[in-house]
Amino acid sequence: MDLWGNAARDPIAGGIRIAAALMVLLVLFPPFPADAARLTLLRFGKLTQNISLGYEFDQQSSQSDGGTGLDSTSHRFDERYRAAFRYAVLSPRLLNGSVRVGANLEQENEETTNRSASDGSSHQLEYNVNGTWFQRSWYPVTFFTYQQHNRVRQAFTPSYDIKTDGVGATLSLQNNYVPTLFNYSLRSNATSGAGADTENTIEAFLLSFSHNYRSLSNATLSLSLNKSDTVTKGEATTTSSDTRSVVFRHLLNLGTTDLTRTLNTLASYVNETGTVRNHTLELNESLDWWVGKALQTHAIYIHRDRTFADRKTVEDSGVGWIQHRLYKSLTTRLDLRGKNTTFDNNGSITEIGGGGTIDYEKKLPEESSLLVGVGYNYGITDNKLGADALPVINESATVPDLPPYELVLGRLDVNPDSIVVRNRERTFIYTPGTDYQVVPDGREIRIVFPQIPTVGPFPITAGSILSIDYEYRLAPSITYSQSVYTGYATLSLFQERHRLFVRVTDSSQDVLENRGAGSPQLSDYRTLNLGFESRREFLSYGASYLRIDSDINPSQTFEGYSRYVRSFGRDLVRLNLRERYTLHDNGDGRTESSYTNTLNLTGEYLRPVTNWATMRLIGDYLMVRGRSPSDEVSASVELNAQFGRTELSLFSELAWKFLPQNTNRSTAIRLQISRSF
């Protein structure tokens, strides 16, 4: 540890230490005699360089119905330089790698209503050195060292510094028996001048073994250690994390070319200590065994023992099915499942069930087909809990790509005060009321996000993946059953250029035994989903209808789309139209109906102006009615040109956003010129 202790703070010294340690290998394993005749102390490859100049102009204005206006204008110039070259010491077989350096300079001017002009500059300096020792031997070693220094400027606030650096190496022992890999890295990120000076250091070790025996067996064993510390100057508390993990994977393949017969094994243990205590033990066995081409079986068993924030959960579950296919047209499948979840000092939940499906596929003339199927599933759930609330940790959710930007939590009867929203990596906690709103909607909870994302290190936008924790209420002492009937049909015509589909689901829950006080709240629902899709040479379109009859959230959704793509010589035209209308009916806890109507129209025109320049025109319109009404209109033009090693890019955009009590207008111009030599 002393050898690498200060490497994150002085990566140059760390890189020298790594190089010195690896030079010992040079003494023990000298270059091959065949290389002796052409040894050169130091070789350099061709130097590649790039210089770019850029200009950005942004203007935004906001006008409220009350007459209050806010305007802002910014100008930014940036200059960038990049250089790289390859190198070799003595021989490319001994040591070779690359060196990259870069520098950025930025000047910015901003003006905002009721504030004086703000001028300032920022810069970035960086380097990266990497290489490989003994590249063609059975023991290659790769290493890297880098550093980046950023002077960050924010309008109307003091500038601050960010320093990022790291050093690391990987040793690979390549052989036919037990290939081995060892990796070490040390990285740090320090921020100063931003109000609170912080430094984060991450040290990681990885040792991995693998073994293959023909196509019969494949096994890997990985051991890792990750240490993370975040120190804030002036504060006594330090955020730390020490994570140790062991992962074993094995694949046993007893199958043939025509028959799949595999057994997958996964065993993992993760133990995290420090600010947050968490440990997880997981055993996973998955068996796929084809008795014949027509008869297939599958089984999975999972044991998961997890303790998170002093809450322990033990889960044992199993799933199995057997499937038979007759004459490639009639498929019959039977399913069984079971699951037992034990909560520390809070009882358990046991689930058992099974079902079956029958599919019939009929080949039709003109390369068409008809698929018809029915299914039934029955399950029993037995709650034996000591309390009427359970936690949900790390529920993953994706923000929709169309307004309104909102999510519905996966459980009913959620306690709104228990909701905590984090980014995907769970390193940042969002602020309720600013980054999102919690809206109770009957027995459901909706998480609503602003249409204009709030400023922050991890802004929530369309497509963002979030991690959500919360508690939900349930009947602690009850046994109930659930029956689900399904029916579906799909008609595909003319090589699937046209497709019609329909699916019906009927689900009901019934109390078998109520050992608690009061009447438990169960839910029944029925769904109908039908639609069509069509693909032609230049045009594709489709429409669907979804009806949900439920005592929780009854709704009807109509959705349609159309896409047109066609080339006219060297010109390309794209048109996309998409509309969705959802009517939310009265359900439990709702006093009135509501609706959401979203319409999105996008057009794109691409045309080569000359042999060395291309122009792109884009127009976009987005309309939202009902919940969170708004209108957005934007038009942009982009010109890209290349003259030998010189590239030019020009982009301009105008956008308007109309909200019920506010109107926003923005203008953006981007100019970039770069030259490689």
DRENTI-468993 format. One line per 10 residues: number of its first residue (from 1); their letters; for each residue z, y, x of C-alpha. Coordinates in Angstrom, 1 decimal. Layout:
N
NUM> a> Z,Y,X  ...
//
This chain:
677
1> mdlwgnaard> 0.0,0.0,0.0  0.6,2.4,2.9  -2.9,1.9,4.0  -4.3,3.3,0.8  -1.4,5.5,-0.4  -3.0,8.9,0.3  -6.6,7.9,-0.2  -6.8,9.5,-3.6  -5.6,12.8,-2.2  -7.8,12.5,0.9
11> piaggiriaa> -10.8,10.3,0.1  -12.4,11.1,3.5  -9.4,9.6,5.3  -9.4,6.7,2.8  -13.1,6.0,3.5  -12.4,6.1,7.3  -9.6,3.6,6.8  -11.8,1.3,4.8  -14.6,1.6,7.4  -12.1,0.9,10.2
21> almvllvlfp> -10.8,-2.2,8.5  -14.3,-3.5,7.9  -15.2,-2.9,11.5  -12.8,-5.7,12.4  -15.2,-7.9,10.5  -18.0,-6.6,12.7  -16.1,-7.8,15.8  -15.4,-11.2,14.2  -18.9,-11.6,12.8  -21.4,-10.0,15.2
31> pfpadaarlt> -25.0,-9.4,14.2  -27.4,-12.3,14.4  -29.3,-12.7,17.7  -32.6,-12.2,15.9  -31.5,-8.6,15.2  -30.5,-7.8,18.8  -34.0,-6.8,19.9  -34.3,-4.1,17.3  -30.8,-2.7,17.1  -30.5,1.1,16.6
41> llrfgkltqn> -27.1,2.8,16.5  -28.0,4.9,13.4  -31.0,5.0,11.1  -31.8,7.5,8.4  -34.1,7.1,5.4  -36.2,9.9,3.9  -34.2,12.9,2.7  -34.8,13.7,-1.0  -33.8,17.1,-2.4  -33.9,18.8,-5.8
51> islgyefdqq> -33.3,22.4,-6.7  -33.1,23.6,-10.3  -32.6,26.9,-12.0  -31.5,27.3,-15.6  -30.9,30.0,-18.2  -29.1,29.5,-21.5  -28.8,32.0,-24.4  -26.6,31.4,-27.4  -25.9,33.7,-30.3  -23.8,32.9,-33.3
61> ssqsdggtgl> -22.8,34.9,-36.3  -20.5,34.1,-39.2  -20.3,36.1,-42.5  -17.7,35.4,-45.2  -18.1,36.3,-48.8  -15.3,38.9,-48.4  -17.5,40.8,-45.9  -15.7,39.8,-42.8  -18.1,39.0,-40.0  -17.8,37.5,-36.5
71> dstshrfder> -20.6,37.6,-33.9  -20.7,36.1,-30.4  -23.4,36.2,-27.7  -23.5,34.4,-24.4  -25.8,34.3,-21.4  -25.5,31.7,-18.7  -27.4,31.2,-15.4  -27.0,28.0,-13.4  -28.3,26.9,-10.0  -28.2,23.3,-8.9
81> yraafryavl> -28.9,21.6,-5.6  -29.0,17.8,-5.0  -29.8,15.9,-1.8  -29.6,12.2,-0.9  -30.7,9.9,1.9  -30.2,6.3,2.9  -28.7,5.1,6.2  -28.2,2.0,8.3  -25.9,1.3,11.2  -27.2,-1.0,14.0
91> sprllngsvr> -29.2,-3.0,11.5  -29.8,-2.9,7.7  -28.4,-6.4,7.6  -25.1,-5.1,9.1  -24.4,-1.9,7.2  -26.6,0.2,4.9  -26.0,2.6,2.1  -26.6,6.1,0.7  -25.2,9.5,0.9  -25.4,12.0,-2.0
101> vganleqene> -24.3,15.6,-2.1  -24.6,18.3,-4.7  -23.6,21.9,-5.6  -23.7,23.8,-8.9  -23.2,27.5,-9.4  -22.9,29.2,-12.8  -22.6,32.8,-14.0  -21.8,33.6,-17.6  -21.4,36.6,-19.8  -19.9,36.5,-23.3
111> ettnrsasdg> -19.4,39.1,-26.0  -17.5,38.6,-29.2  -16.6,40.9,-32.1  -13.4,42.8,-31.5  -13.2,41.7,-27.9  -14.5,43.2,-24.7  -17.2,41.5,-22.7  -16.1,38.6,-20.5  -17.8,37.9,-17.2  -17.2,35.1,-14.7
121> sshqleynvn> -18.5,32.3,-12.7  -17.8,28.7,-11.9  -18.9,26.2,-9.4  -19.0,22.5,-8.6  -19.1,20.7,-5.3  -19.5,16.9,-4.9  -20.3,14.2,-2.5  -20.6,10.4,-2.8  -20.9,7.8,0.1  -21.5,4.2,-0.6
131> gtwfqrswyp> -22.6,1.2,1.5  -22.8,-2.5,2.0  -21.7,-4.5,5.0  -23.4,-7.8,5.7  -25.7,-7.6,2.7  -27.6,-10.9,3.3  -24.5,-12.9,4.4  -22.2,-15.0,2.2  -19.5,-12.4,2.5  -21.0,-9.0,1.6
141> vtfftyqqhn> -18.6,-6.0,1.3  -19.4,-2.9,-0.7  -17.5,0.3,-0.5  -17.6,3.9,-2.0  -15.8,7.2,-1.6  -16.5,10.3,-3.6  -15.0,13.7,-4.4  -15.8,16.4,-6.9  -14.3,19.8,-7.2  -14.9,21.9,-10.3
151> rvrqaftpsy> -14.0,25.5,-10.9  -14.2,25.7,-14.7  -14.5,29.0,-16.6  -13.6,29.5,-20.2  -14.5,32.7,-22.1  -11.6,35.2,-22.5  -9.2,32.8,-20.7  -8.3,32.3,-17.0  -10.4,29.8,-15.0  -8.9,26.5,-13.8
161> diktdgvgat> -9.7,23.9,-11.2  -10.4,20.1,-11.6  -10.5,17.9,-8.6  -11.7,14.3,-9.0  -11.8,11.8,-6.1  -11.7,8.1,-5.4  -12.2,5.3,-2.9  -12.7,1.6,-3.3  -14.2,-1.6,-1.9  -15.4,-5.0,-3.1
171> lslqnnyvpt> -15.5,-8.2,-1.1  -17.6,-11.1,-2.4  -17.4,-14.6,-1.0  -20.6,-16.3,-2.1  -20.7,-20.1,-2.1  -21.7,-23.0,-4.3  -18.2,-24.1,-5.0  -15.8,-21.2,-5.8  -17.5,-17.8,-5.7  -14.7,-15.2,-5.2
181> lfnyslrsna> -14.6,-11.5,-5.7  -11.9,-9.0,-4.7  -12.1,-5.4,-5.8  -9.8,-2.4,-5.1  -10.1,1.2,-6.2  -8.0,4.3,-6.2  -9.0,7.3,-8.3  -7.3,10.6,-9.1  -7.9,13.6,-11.3  -5.9,16.8,-10.8
191> tsgagadten> -6.0,19.9,-13.0  -4.5,23.2,-11.9  -4.5,26.7,-13.3  -4.9,25.6,-17.0  -1.3,26.4,-18.0  0.2,23.0,-17.0  -0.8,21.5,-13.7  -1.4,17.7,-14.1  -2.4,14.9,-11.9  -3.5,11.4,-13.0
201> tieafllsfs> -3.8,8.6,-10.5  -5.3,5.1,-11.3  -5.0,2.2,-8.9  -6.8,-1.0,-9.7  -6.9,-4.5,-8.2  -9.1,-7.3,-9.3  -9.3,-10.9,-8.0  -11.9,-13.2,-9.7  -12.8,-16.8,-9.1  -15.6,-18.8,-10.8
211> hnyrslsnat> -16.9,-22.3,-10.7  -20.1,-23.9,-12.1  -20.8,-27.6,-12.3  -24.5,-28.0,-13.2  -25.0,-27.0,-16.8  -21.9,-29.0,-17.8  -19.1,-26.7,-16.9  -18.6,-23.0,-16.3  -15.1,-21.5,-15.5  -13.8,-18.1,-14.5
221> lslslnksdt> -10.4,-16.9,-13.6  -9.6,-13.2,-13.3  -6.3,-11.5,-12.2  -6.0,-7.8,-12.4  -3.4,-5.1,-11.8  -3.9,-1.5,-13.0  -1.4,1.3,-12.3  -1.7,4.7,-13.9  0.6,7.7,-13.4  0.3,11.2,-15.0
231> vtkgeattts> 2.5,13.9,-13.6  2.9,17.3,-15.0  4.4,19.9,-12.7  7.5,21.6,-14.0  8.3,18.8,-16.4  10.7,16.0,-15.7  8.8,13.4,-17.8  6.0,11.3,-16.2  3.6,9.2,-18.1  3.1,5.8,-16.4
241> sdtrsvvfrh> 1.4,2.5,-17.1  1.5,-0.8,-15.2  -0.8,-3.4,-16.7  -1.1,-6.9,-15.4  -3.6,-9.4,-16.9  -4.7,-12.9,-16.4  -7.9,-14.2,-18.1  -9.3,-17.7,-18.0  -12.6,-18.7,-19.6  -14.2,-22.1,-19.7
251> llnlgttdlt> -17.4,-23.3,-21.2  -17.9,-27.1,-21.6  -21.5,-28.0,-22.5  -22.2,-31.5,-23.7  -25.3,-30.7,-25.7  -29.0,-31.4,-25.3  -32.1,-29.3,-25.7  -32.1,-30.1,-29.5  -28.3,-30.4,-30.2  -25.6,-27.8,-29.5
261> rtlntlasyv> -22.3,-29.3,-28.5  -20.0,-26.8,-26.7  -16.3,-26.1,-26.3  -15.3,-22.5,-25.4  -11.8,-21.8,-24.1  -10.2,-18.4,-23.7  -6.7,-17.9,-22.4  -5.4,-14.4,-21.6  -2.2,-12.7,-21.0  -1.8,-8.9,-20.8
271> netgtvrnht> 1.5,-7.2,-20.0  1.8,-3.4,-20.0  5.0,-1.6,-19.0  5.9,2.0,-18.5  5.7,4.7,-21.1  4.3,2.2,-23.6  5.4,-1.4,-23.6  2.9,-3.9,-24.8  2.2,-7.6,-24.1  -0.3,-10.0,-25.6
281> lelnesldww> -0.8,-13.7,-25.2  -4.0,-15.2,-26.7  -5.3,-18.7,-26.8  -8.8,-19.2,-28.3  -10.6,-22.5,-28.8  -14.1,-22.6,-30.3  -16.0,-25.8,-30.9  -19.7,-26.1,-32.0  -20.8,-29.7,-32.5  -24.1,-30.6,-34.0
291> vgkalqthai> -24.0,-34.2,-35.3  -27.8,-34.0,-35.8  -30.5,-31.4,-36.4  -29.5,-31.3,-40.1  -25.7,-31.6,-39.8  -23.7,-28.9,-37.9  -19.9,-28.3,-37.6  -17.9,-25.4,-36.2  -14.2,-24.8,-35.7  -12.0,-22.0,-34.2
301> yihrdrtfad> -8.3,-21.9,-33.5  -6.6,-18.7,-32.4  -3.0,-18.2,-31.3  -2.0,-14.6,-30.6  1.5,-13.4,-29.6  1.6,-9.6,-29.4  4.4,-7.1,-28.9  3.5,-3.5,-29.3  6.1,-0.6,-29.3  8.9,-3.2,-29.7
311> rktvedsgvg> 7.2,-4.8,-32.7  6.4,-8.4,-32.3  3.7,-10.3,-34.2  2.8,-14.0,-33.8  -0.4,-15.2,-35.4  -1.9,-18.7,-35.7  -5.2,-19.0,-37.5  -8.0,-21.6,-37.8  -11.4,-21.6,-39.4  -13.8,-24.5,-39.8
321> wiqhrlyksl> -17.0,-25.3,-41.6  -19.6,-28.1,-41.9  -23.2,-27.4,-42.9  -26.0,-29.7,-43.9  -29.7,-28.7,-44.2  -32.1,-30.9,-46.2  -35.8,-30.6,-45.5  -35.3,-27.0,-44.1  -34.9,-25.7,-47.7  -31.6,-26.8,-49.2
331> ttrldlrgkn> -28.5,-25.8,-47.2  -25.0,-26.8,-48.2  -21.9,-25.4,-46.4  -18.2,-26.1,-46.9  -15.5,-23.7,-45.3  -11.8,-24.1,-44.7  -9.4,-21.5,-43.3  -5.7,-21.0,-42.7  -3.6,-18.3,-41.1  0.1,-17.7,-40.6
341> ttfdnngsit> 1.4,-14.3,-39.3  5.1,-13.9,-38.4  6.6,-10.5,-38.0  9.7,-10.0,-35.8  12.7,-9.8,-38.1  10.5,-9.2,-41.1  9.4,-12.6,-42.4  5.8,-14.0,-42.6  2.5,-14.1,-44.5  0.7,-17.4,-45.0
351> eiggggtidy> -2.9,-17.6,-46.1  -4.9,-20.8,-46.9  -8.3,-21.1,-48.6  -11.7,-22.6,-48.6  -15.0,-22.5,-50.4  -18.6,-23.4,-50.3  -22.2,-22.1,-50.6  -25.5,-23.6,-51.6  -28.8,-21.9,-50.4  -32.3,-22.9,-51.5
361> ekklpeessl> -35.3,-21.4,-49.7  -38.8,-21.9,-51.1  -41.9,-21.2,-49.1  -44.5,-19.4,-51.1  -48.2,-18.7,-50.5  -49.4,-15.8,-48.4  -46.5,-16.3,-45.9  -43.9,-15.4,-48.5  -40.5,-17.0,-49.3  -37.8,-17.0,-51.9
371> lvgvgynygi> -34.1,-17.5,-51.1  -31.5,-18.2,-53.8  -27.8,-18.9,-53.3  -24.4,-19.2,-54.9  -21.0,-19.4,-53.5  -17.3,-19.8,-54.4  -14.2,-19.1,-52.4  -10.5,-19.7,-53.3  -7.5,-18.6,-51.4  -3.7,-18.4,-51.7
381> tdnklgadal> -1.5,-15.8,-50.0  2.3,-16.2,-49.7  4.3,-13.1,-48.7  7.8,-13.8,-47.5  8.8,-10.5,-46.0  12.1,-8.7,-45.6  10.6,-5.2,-46.2  7.9,-3.8,-48.4  6.0,-2.1,-45.5  3.9,-3.4,-42.6
391> pvinesatvp> 2.3,-1.6,-39.6  -1.4,-1.6,-38.8  -2.0,-0.9,-35.1  -5.4,0.1,-33.6  -7.6,-0.1,-36.7  -11.2,0.7,-35.5  -13.3,3.1,-37.6  -16.6,4.8,-37.2  -17.3,8.3,-38.5  -20.3,8.2,-40.9
401> dlppyelvlg> -23.6,9.7,-39.8  -24.1,11.8,-43.0  -21.7,14.2,-44.7  -19.1,14.1,-46.1  -17.6,13.0,-42.9  -14.8,10.8,-44.2  -13.2,7.4,-43.8  -11.3,5.1,-46.2  -8.5,3.2,-44.5  -8.7,-0.6,-44.7
411> rldvnpdsiv> -5.4,-1.1,-46.6  -4.1,0.2,-49.9  -0.9,2.1,-50.6  -0.8,3.7,-47.1  2.1,6.0,-46.3  0.3,9.3,-45.5  3.0,10.5,-43.1  2.6,7.4,-40.9  -1.1,8.0,-40.0  -1.9,8.6,-36.3
421> vrnrertfiy> -5.5,9.1,-35.3  -6.5,8.6,-31.6  -9.8,8.4,-29.7  -11.4,5.0,-29.0  -9.5,4.6,-25.7  -6.2,5.7,-27.3  -5.6,8.3,-24.7  -5.7,11.3,-27.0  -3.9,12.0,-30.3  -5.7,14.2,-32.8
431> tpgtdyqvvp> -3.8,16.9,-34.8  -3.6,16.5,-38.5  -4.6,19.5,-40.5  -6.9,20.7,-37.7  -8.9,17.8,-36.5  -8.7,15.9,-39.8  -7.3,16.0,-43.3  -5.4,13.2,-45.1  -6.4,13.1,-48.7  -4.7,10.6,-51.1
441> dgreirivfp> -7.1,9.2,-53.6  -5.4,6.9,-56.0  -4.2,3.9,-54.0  -6.6,4.7,-51.2  -6.3,7.2,-48.4  -9.3,9.2,-47.2  -9.5,10.7,-43.7  -11.7,13.8,-44.0  -13.2,15.5,-40.9  -14.5,19.1,-40.7
451> qiptvgpfpi> -18.3,19.5,-40.8  -18.0,21.7,-37.7  -16.0,19.6,-35.1  -12.9,21.3,-33.6  -13.0,22.2,-29.9  -11.2,19.7,-27.7  -11.7,17.1,-24.9  -12.7,14.4,-27.5  -14.4,16.2,-30.5  -14.9,14.1,-33.6
461> tagsilsidy> -18.6,13.9,-34.5  -20.9,11.6,-36.5  -20.7,8.2,-34.9  -17.4,8.7,-33.2  -15.3,5.5,-32.9  -11.6,6.1,-33.6  -8.4,4.1,-33.4  -6.0,4.6,-36.3  -2.3,3.5,-36.7  -0.4,3.6,-40.0
471> eyrlapsity> 2.0,1.7,-42.3  1.1,0.4,-45.8  3.2,-0.9,-48.6  2.9,-4.4,-50.2  4.8,-6.8,-52.4  7.3,-8.5,-50.0  8.0,-11.6,-52.1  5.0,-12.9,-53.9  2.5,-15.8,-54.0  -0.9,-14.9,-55.4
481> sqsvytgyat> -4.4,-16.4,-55.5  -7.8,-14.8,-55.1  -11.1,-16.3,-56.5  -14.5,-14.9,-55.4  -17.8,-15.9,-56.9  -21.1,-14.7,-55.3  -24.7,-15.1,-56.2  -27.7,-13.7,-54.3  -31.5,-13.8,-54.1  -34.1,-12.4,-51.7
491> lslfqerhrl> -37.8,-12.4,-52.2  -39.9,-11.7,-49.1  -43.6,-11.1,-49.5  -46.5,-11.1,-47.0  -44.8,-11.6,-43.6  -41.7,-9.8,-44.9  -43.6,-6.5,-45.3  -42.0,-6.3,-48.7  -38.5,-7.5,-49.6  -36.5,-7.4,-52.9
501> fvrvtdssqd> -32.9,-8.4,-53.0  -29.9,-8.7,-55.3  -26.3,-9.7,-54.8  -23.5,-10.1,-57.3  -19.8,-10.6,-56.5  -16.8,-11.2,-58.9  -13.3,-11.2,-57.4  -10.0,-11.6,-59.2  -6.4,-11.9,-58.1  -3.6,-13.7,-60.0
511> vlenrgagsp> 0.1,-13.9,-59.5  1.3,-17.5,-59.0  5.0,-16.6,-58.2  6.8,-13.3,-58.2  10.2,-13.5,-56.4  10.7,-9.7,-56.2  11.6,-7.0,-58.6  8.9,-5.2,-60.6  5.3,-6.0,-61.2  3.1,-6.3,-58.1
521> qlsdyrtlnl> -0.1,-4.3,-57.9  -3.1,-6.6,-57.5  -6.7,-5.7,-57.7  -9.9,-7.1,-59.3  -13.4,-5.9,-58.6  -17.0,-6.7,-59.4  -20.1,-5.5,-57.4  -23.8,-5.4,-58.0  -26.2,-4.6,-55.2  -29.9,-4.6,-55.6
531> gfesrrefls> -32.9,-2.9,-54.0  -36.2,-3.2,-52.3  -37.8,-2.4,-48.9  -41.5,-2.0,-48.0  -43.3,-1.6,-44.7  -46.9,-0.5,-44.4  -49.0,0.6,-41.5  -47.8,4.2,-41.3  -45.2,4.3,-44.1  -41.9,2.5,-44.9
541> ygasylrids> -39.7,3.1,-47.8  -36.9,1.6,-49.8  -34.2,2.1,-52.4  -30.9,0.4,-53.3  -28.3,0.6,-56.0  -24.6,-0.4,-55.6  -22.1,-0.6,-58.4  -18.5,-1.3,-57.9  -16.3,-1.9,-60.9  -12.7,-1.8,-59.7
551> dinpsqtfeg> -9.3,-0.5,-60.8  -9.0,1.2,-57.4  -12.2,3.0,-56.6  -15.0,2.4,-59.2  -18.3,4.0,-58.0  -22.0,3.9,-58.3  -24.3,4.7,-55.3  -28.1,5.3,-55.4  -29.8,5.5,-52.1  -33.5,5.9,-51.1
561> ysryvrsfgr> -35.4,6.5,-47.8  -38.9,7.0,-46.6  -40.3,7.1,-43.1  -43.8,8.1,-42.0  -45.1,7.8,-38.5  -48.7,8.3,-37.6  -50.8,9.3,-34.6  -53.8,11.5,-34.9  -55.6,11.1,-31.6  -53.1,12.4,-29.1
571> dlvrlnlrer> -50.9,14.0,-31.7  -47.8,12.3,-33.3  -46.2,13.0,-36.6  -42.9,11.7,-37.8  -41.3,12.4,-41.3  -38.0,11.0,-42.5  -36.5,11.5,-45.9  -33.1,10.0,-47.0  -31.0,10.7,-50.1  -27.7,9.2,-51.3
581> ytlhdngdgr> -26.0,9.9,-54.6  -22.5,8.5,-55.2  -20.6,8.9,-58.4  -16.8,8.2,-58.1  -15.5,7.2,-61.6  -11.9,7.4,-62.8  -9.6,4.8,-61.2  -5.9,4.3,-60.8  -4.2,7.6,-59.9  -7.4,9.7,-60.4
591> tessytntln> -7.5,12.4,-63.0  -11.2,13.2,-62.9  -14.6,11.9,-61.7  -16.4,13.3,-58.6  -19.7,12.9,-56.9  -21.4,13.3,-53.6  -25.1,14.0,-53.2  -26.6,14.0,-49.7  -30.3,14.8,-48.9  -31.7,14.8,-45.4
601> ltgeylrpvt> -35.3,15.7,-44.5  -36.5,15.7,-40.9  -40.0,16.4,-39.5  -41.3,16.1,-36.0  -44.7,17.0,-34.5  -45.6,16.0,-30.9  -48.7,17.3,-29.2  -50.0,17.4,-25.6  -51.0,21.0,-25.0  -52.8,20.1,-21.7
611> nwatmrligd> -52.8,17.2,-19.3  -49.6,18.5,-17.8  -47.7,20.0,-20.8  -46.3,18.6,-24.1  -45.0,20.5,-27.1  -42.6,19.2,-29.7  -41.8,20.9,-33.0  -38.7,19.7,-35.1  -37.5,20.8,-38.5  -34.4,19.6,-40.2
621> ylmvrgrsps> -32.8,20.2,-43.7  -29.5,18.7,-44.8  -28.1,19.3,-48.3  -24.6,18.2,-49.5  -23.4,18.6,-53.1  -20.1,17.5,-54.7  -17.4,17.0,-52.1  -17.7,19.4,-49.2  -20.9,21.2,-50.4  -23.1,22.8,-47.8
631> devsasveln> -26.7,23.4,-46.7  -28.0,23.2,-43.1  -31.5,24.3,-42.0  -32.8,24.2,-38.4  -36.1,24.6,-36.6  -36.7,24.1,-32.9  -39.6,24.0,-30.4  -39.6,22.3,-27.1  -42.1,22.6,-24.3  -42.2,20.3,-21.2
641> aqfgrtelsl> -44.6,20.7,-18.3  -45.0,19.2,-14.9  -47.0,20.7,-12.0  -46.8,18.1,-9.2  -43.2,18.1,-8.1  -42.2,21.0,-10.3  -40.9,20.5,-13.8  -40.4,23.1,-16.5  -38.6,22.7,-19.8  -38.3,25.4,-22.5
651> fselawkflp> -36.3,24.8,-25.7  -35.5,27.2,-28.6  -33.7,26.6,-31.9  -32.7,28.6,-35.0  -30.1,27.1,-37.3  -28.4,28.2,-40.5  -25.4,26.7,-42.3  -24.4,27.8,-45.8  -20.9,26.9,-46.9  -19.3,27.9,-50.2
661> qntnrstair> -17.5,31.0,-48.8  -19.2,31.4,-45.4  -22.6,31.6,-43.8  -23.3,30.7,-40.2  -26.4,31.5,-38.1  -27.1,30.4,-34.5  -29.8,30.9,-32.0  -30.2,29.0,-28.8  -32.7,29.3,-25.9  -32.8,26.9,-22.9
671> lqisrsf> -35.0,27.3,-19.8  -34.9,24.9,-16.9  -37.1,24.9,-13.8  -36.7,22.2,-11.1  -38.5,21.3,-7.9  -38.2,18.1,-5.9  -39.2,17.8,-2.3
//
